[in-house]
Amino acid sequence: MAKQLTWDDAESIGILLSETHPTLDPLTVRFTDLHRYVTELPDFAGDPKASNEGKLEAIQMAWNDEVQDRTQG
């Protein structure tokens, strides 16, 4: 069984988002869209209302790091 993700699992979420949305540049994604992408992940079990700007930014940066690793690595 896969781990149930919450807003604190930025690195794991970033990896999943890079796999789910491989053509998107994470730095161009609005936080409203990012919030939706995260809550739509099958393994996400966090409270949608528990996110905040800091958590979304951490996820966005983890996603960007994953894209950079994949494309330059």
DSSP file (Angstrom, degrees, kcal/mol; ACC not computed):
  #  RESIDUE AA STRUCTURE BP1 BP2  ACC     N-H-->O    O-->H-N    N-H-->O    O-->H-N    TCO  KAPPA ALPHA  PHI   PSI    X-CA   Y-CA   Z-CA
    1    1 A M              0   0    0      0, 0.0     3,-0.1     0, 0.0     2,-0.1   0.000 360.0 360.0 360.0 135.2    0.0    0.0    0.0
    2    2 A A        -     0   0    0      1,-0.1     2,-0.2     3,-0.0     3,-0.0  -0.349 360.0 -96.9 -72.5 151.9    1.3    3.4   -0.9
    3    3 A K        -     0   0    0      1,-0.1     2,-0.6    -2,-0.1    -1,-0.1  -0.453  35.6-119.8 -67.4 137.6    2.0    6.0    1.7
    4    4 A Q        -     0   0    0     -2,-0.2    40,-0.2    40,-0.1     2,-0.2  -0.720  34.1-140.9 -80.2 122.8   -0.7    8.5    2.3
    5    5 A L  B     -a   44   0A   0     38,-3.2    40,-3.2    -2,-0.6    41,-0.8  -0.549  20.3-175.8 -91.0 148.8    0.7   12.0    1.5
    6    6 A T    >   -     0   0    0     -2,-0.2     3,-2.0    39,-0.2     7,-0.2  -0.755  48.8 -85.6-128.3 179.1    0.0   15.2    3.4
    7    7 A W  T 3  S+     0   0    0      1,-0.3     3,-0.2    -2,-0.2    52,-0.1   0.696 123.6  64.0 -60.7 -18.9    1.1   18.8    2.8
    8    8 A D  T 3  S+     0   0    0      1,-0.2     2,-0.7     2,-0.1    -1,-0.3   0.496  81.5  80.9 -84.9  -3.3    4.3   18.1    4.7
    9    9 A D    <>  +     0   0    0     -3,-2.0     4,-2.6     1,-0.2     5,-0.3  -0.371  52.0 150.9 -98.0  53.7    5.5   15.6    2.1
   10   10 A A  H  >  +     0   0    0     -2,-0.7     4,-2.8     1,-0.2    -1,-0.2   0.877  68.1  49.3 -56.7 -44.8    6.8   18.2   -0.4
   11   11 A E  H  > S+     0   0    0     -3,-0.3     4,-2.0     2,-0.2    -1,-0.2   0.935 113.6  44.7 -64.8 -46.0    9.6   16.0   -1.9
   12   12 A S  H  > S+     0   0    0      1,-0.2     4,-2.2     2,-0.2    -1,-0.2   0.903 115.4  48.3 -64.5 -40.9    7.3   13.0   -2.5
   13   13 A I  H  X S+     0   0    0     -4,-2.6     4,-2.9     1,-0.2     5,-0.2   0.908 108.4  55.0 -65.4 -41.6    4.6   15.2   -3.9
   14   14 A G  H  X S+     0   0    0     -4,-2.8     4,-1.9    -5,-0.3    -2,-0.2   0.897 108.4  48.6 -58.4 -41.4    7.2   17.0   -6.1
   15   15 A I  H  X S+     0   0    0     -4,-2.0     4,-1.6     2,-0.2    -1,-0.2   0.939 112.6  47.7 -63.6 -47.1    8.2   13.7   -7.6
   16   16 A L  H  X S+     0   0    0     -4,-2.2     4,-2.6     1,-0.2    -2,-0.2   0.898 110.8  51.1 -62.7 -40.6    4.6   12.6   -8.3
   17   17 A L  H  X S+     0   0    0     -4,-2.9     4,-2.8     1,-0.2    -1,-0.2   0.880 107.1  53.5 -65.7 -36.1    3.8   16.0   -9.9
   18   18 A S  H  < S+     0   0    0     -4,-1.9    -1,-0.2    -5,-0.2    -2,-0.2   0.841 114.2  42.9 -66.8 -30.8    6.8   15.7  -12.2
   19   19 A E  H  < S+     0   0    0     -4,-1.6    -2,-0.2    -5,-0.1    -1,-0.2   0.851 118.1  44.5 -79.2 -36.5    5.5   12.3  -13.3
   20   20 A T  H  < S+     0   0    0     -4,-2.6    -2,-0.2     1,-0.2    -3,-0.2   0.834 127.3  27.3 -77.6 -34.3    1.9   13.4  -13.6
   21   21 A H  S >< S+     0   0    0     -4,-2.8     3,-1.3    -5,-0.2    -1,-0.2  -0.565  70.7 161.1-127.7  66.1    2.5   16.7  -15.4
   22   22 A P  T 3  S+     0   0    0      0, 0.0    -1,-0.1     0, 0.0    -2,-0.1   0.684  72.7  51.3 -67.5 -17.9    5.8   16.1  -17.3
   23   23 A T  T 3  S+     0   0    0      2,-0.1     2,-0.3     0, 0.0    -5,-0.1   0.524  89.3  97.9 -97.1  -4.6    5.3   19.0  -19.7
   24   24 A L    <   -     0   0    0     -3,-1.3    -3,-0.1    -6,-0.1     3,-0.1  -0.604  69.4-134.9 -86.8 143.7    4.6   21.7  -17.1
   25   25 A D    >   -     0   0    0     -2,-0.3     3,-2.3     1,-0.1     4,-0.4  -0.873  16.4-149.2 -89.6 112.6    7.2   24.2  -15.8
   26   26 A P  G >  S+     0   0    0      0, 0.0     3,-1.1     0, 0.0    -1,-0.1   0.796  92.8  62.2 -55.7 -30.0    6.5   24.2  -12.1
   27   27 A L  G 3  S+     0   0    0      1,-0.2    34,-0.0    -3,-0.1    33,-0.0   0.597 102.4  50.8 -75.6  -8.5    7.6   27.8  -11.8
   28   28 A T  G <  S+     0   0    0     -3,-2.3     2,-0.4     2,-0.1    -1,-0.2   0.442  85.4 106.7-103.0  -2.1    4.8   28.9  -14.0
   29   29 A V    <   -     0   0    0     -3,-1.1     2,-0.1    -4,-0.4    31,-0.0  -0.648  69.7-129.1 -83.0 126.8    2.0   27.1  -12.2
   30   30 A R     >  -     0   0    0     -2,-0.4     4,-2.8     1,-0.1     3,-0.3  -0.402  20.2-118.0 -69.1 150.2   -0.3   29.3  -10.1
   31   31 A F  H  > S+     0   0    0      1,-0.2     4,-2.7     2,-0.2     5,-0.2   0.829 114.5  58.6 -61.2 -31.9   -0.8   28.2   -6.5
   32   32 A T  H  > S+     0   0    0      2,-0.2     4,-1.5     1,-0.2    -1,-0.2   0.915 111.4  41.5 -63.7 -40.7   -4.5   27.7   -7.1
   33   33 A D  H  > S+     0   0    0     -3,-0.3     4,-2.8     2,-0.2    -2,-0.2   0.902 113.2  53.3 -71.2 -41.1   -3.7   25.2   -9.9
   34   34 A L  H  X S+     0   0    0     -4,-2.8     4,-2.5     1,-0.2     5,-0.2   0.918 106.6  53.0 -58.8 -44.3   -0.9   23.6   -7.8
   35   35 A H  H  X S+     0   0    0     -4,-2.7     4,-2.4     1,-0.2    -1,-0.2   0.921 111.2  46.6 -56.5 -45.4   -3.3   23.1   -4.9
   36   36 A R  H  X S+     0   0    0     -4,-1.5     4,-1.6     2,-0.2    -2,-0.2   0.918 110.3  52.1 -65.3 -44.3   -5.7   21.3   -7.3
   37   37 A Y  H  X S+     0   0    0     -4,-2.8     4,-0.5     1,-0.2    -1,-0.2   0.906 112.1  47.0 -59.1 -41.8   -2.9   19.2   -8.7
   38   38 A V  H >< S+     0   0    0     -4,-2.5     3,-1.5     1,-0.2    -2,-0.2   0.949 112.0  48.0 -66.4 -48.8   -1.8   18.1   -5.2
   39   39 A T  H 3< S+     0   0    0     -4,-2.4    -1,-0.2     1,-0.3    -2,-0.2   0.724 107.7  58.0 -68.5 -19.0   -5.3   17.3   -4.0
   40   40 A E  H 3< S+     0   0    0     -4,-1.6    -1,-0.3    -5,-0.2    -2,-0.2   0.578  78.5 111.9 -84.7 -10.3   -6.0   15.3   -7.2
   41   41 A L  S X< S-     0   0    0     -3,-1.5     3,-1.6    -4,-0.5   -36,-0.1  -0.435  72.9-131.5 -64.1 134.8   -3.1   12.9   -6.5
   42   42 A P  T 3  S+     0   0    0      0, 0.0    -1,-0.1     0, 0.0    -3,-0.0   0.825 104.9  46.8 -58.6 -33.3   -4.4    9.4   -5.7
   43   43 A D  T 3  S+     0   0    0    -39,-0.1   -38,-3.2     2,-0.0     2,-0.5   0.416  84.3 112.9 -90.9   2.6   -2.1    9.1   -2.7
   44   44 A F  B <   +a    5   0A   0     -3,-1.6   -38,-0.2   -40,-0.2   -40,-0.1  -0.642  28.0 160.5 -81.6 125.2   -2.9   12.5   -1.2
   45   45 A A        +     0   0    0    -40,-3.2   -39,-0.2    -2,-0.5    -1,-0.1   0.251  32.6 119.6-125.3   9.0   -4.8   12.2    2.0
   46   46 A G  S    S-     0   0    0    -41,-0.8   -40,-0.1     1,-0.1   -41,-0.1  -0.253  75.9 -92.2 -74.5 164.7   -4.2   15.7    3.6
   47   47 A D    >   -     0   0    0      1,-0.2     3,-2.3     2,-0.0     4,-0.2  -0.668  29.2-143.3 -75.9 119.3   -6.9   18.2    4.4
   48   48 A P  G >  S+     0   0    0      0, 0.0     3,-0.7     0, 0.0    -1,-0.2   0.789 101.0  54.6 -55.3 -27.1   -7.3   20.5    1.4
   49   49 A K  G 3  S+     0   0    0      1,-0.2    -2,-0.0    -3,-0.0    -3,-0.0   0.528  91.9  74.3 -84.5  -5.3   -7.9   23.4    3.7
   50   50 A A  G <  S+     0   0    0     -3,-2.3    -1,-0.2     2,-0.0     2,-0.1   0.426  73.3 104.3 -89.7   1.9   -4.6   22.8    5.6
   51   51 A S    <   +     0   0    0     -3,-0.7     2,-0.3    -4,-0.2     3,-0.0  -0.396  45.0 178.0 -78.7 160.8   -2.4   24.1    2.9
   52   52 A N     >  -     0   0    0     -2,-0.1     4,-2.5   -45,-0.1     5,-0.2  -0.926  46.4 -89.5-150.2 175.3   -0.7   27.5    3.0
   53   53 A E  H  > S+     0   0    0     -2,-0.3     4,-2.5     1,-0.2     5,-0.2   0.879 123.2  52.4 -58.7 -40.9    1.6   29.6    0.9
   54   54 A G  H  > S+     0   0    0      2,-0.2     4,-2.1     1,-0.2    -1,-0.2   0.903 111.0  46.1 -63.4 -42.4    4.7   28.1    2.5
   55   55 A K  H  > S+     0   0    0      2,-0.2     4,-2.1     1,-0.2    -2,-0.2   0.912 113.9  48.5 -67.9 -42.3    3.7   24.5    2.0
   56   56 A L  H  X S+     0   0    0     -4,-2.5     4,-2.7     1,-0.2    -2,-0.2   0.894 111.2  50.8 -64.4 -39.3    2.7   25.2   -1.6
   57   57 A E  H  X S+     0   0    0     -4,-2.5     4,-2.5    -5,-0.2    -1,-0.2   0.902 108.7  51.5 -65.3 -40.3    6.0   26.9   -2.2
   58   58 A A  H  X S+     0   0    0     -4,-2.1     4,-2.2     2,-0.2    -1,-0.2   0.902 112.1  46.9 -62.7 -40.8    7.9   24.0   -0.8
   59   59 A I  H  X S+     0   0    0     -4,-2.1     4,-2.7     2,-0.2    -2,-0.2   0.919 111.2  51.5 -65.7 -44.0    6.0   21.6   -3.1
   60   60 A Q  H  X S+     0   0    0     -4,-2.7     4,-2.5     1,-0.2    -2,-0.2   0.908 111.7  46.7 -60.5 -42.7    6.6   23.9   -6.1
   61   61 A M  H  X S+     0   0    0     -4,-2.5     4,-2.6     2,-0.2    -1,-0.2   0.887 112.0  50.1 -68.6 -38.8   10.4   24.0   -5.3
   62   62 A A  H  X S+     0   0    0     -4,-2.2     4,-2.0     2,-0.2    -2,-0.2   0.903 111.8  48.8 -64.8 -40.3   10.6   20.2   -4.8
   63   63 A W  H  X S+     0   0    0     -4,-2.7     4,-2.2     2,-0.2    -2,-0.2   0.924 111.7  49.0 -63.1 -45.3    8.7   19.7   -8.1
   64   64 A N  H  X S+     0   0    0     -4,-2.5     4,-2.7     1,-0.2    -2,-0.2   0.906 109.2  52.4 -62.5 -41.9   11.1   22.1   -9.8
   65   65 A D  H  X S+     0   0    0     -4,-2.6     4,-2.5     1,-0.2    -1,-0.2   0.905 109.2  50.3 -59.6 -41.4   14.1   20.3   -8.4
   66   66 A E  H  X S+     0   0    0     -4,-2.0     4,-2.1     2,-0.2    -2,-0.2   0.905 110.6  48.6 -64.7 -41.9   12.8   17.0   -9.7
   67   67 A V  H  X S+     0   0    0     -4,-2.2     4,-2.6     2,-0.2     5,-0.3   0.921 111.7  50.0 -63.4 -43.9   12.3   18.5  -13.2
   68   68 A Q  H  X S+     0   0    0     -4,-2.7     4,-2.3     1,-0.2     5,-0.3   0.914 110.5  49.5 -61.5 -42.9   15.8   20.0  -13.1
   69   69 A D  H  X S+     0   0    0     -4,-2.5     4,-1.2     1,-0.2    -1,-0.2   0.898 114.3  45.9 -61.7 -40.5   17.3   16.6  -12.1
   70   70 A R  H  < S+     0   0    0     -4,-2.1    -2,-0.2     1,-0.2    -1,-0.2   0.886 119.8  37.4 -71.4 -40.0   15.4   14.8  -14.9
   71   71 A T  H  < S+     0   0    0     -4,-2.6    -2,-0.2    -5,-0.2    -1,-0.2   0.731 131.7  24.8 -89.2 -22.3   16.2   17.3  -17.6
   72   72 A Q  H  <        0   0    0     -4,-2.3    -3,-0.2    -5,-0.3    -2,-0.2   0.440 360.0 360.0-117.4  -2.5   19.8   18.2  -16.7
   73   73 A G     <        0   0    0     -4,-1.2    -3,-0.1    -5,-0.3    -2,-0.1   0.444 360.0 360.0 -94.0 360.0   20.8   15.2  -14.8
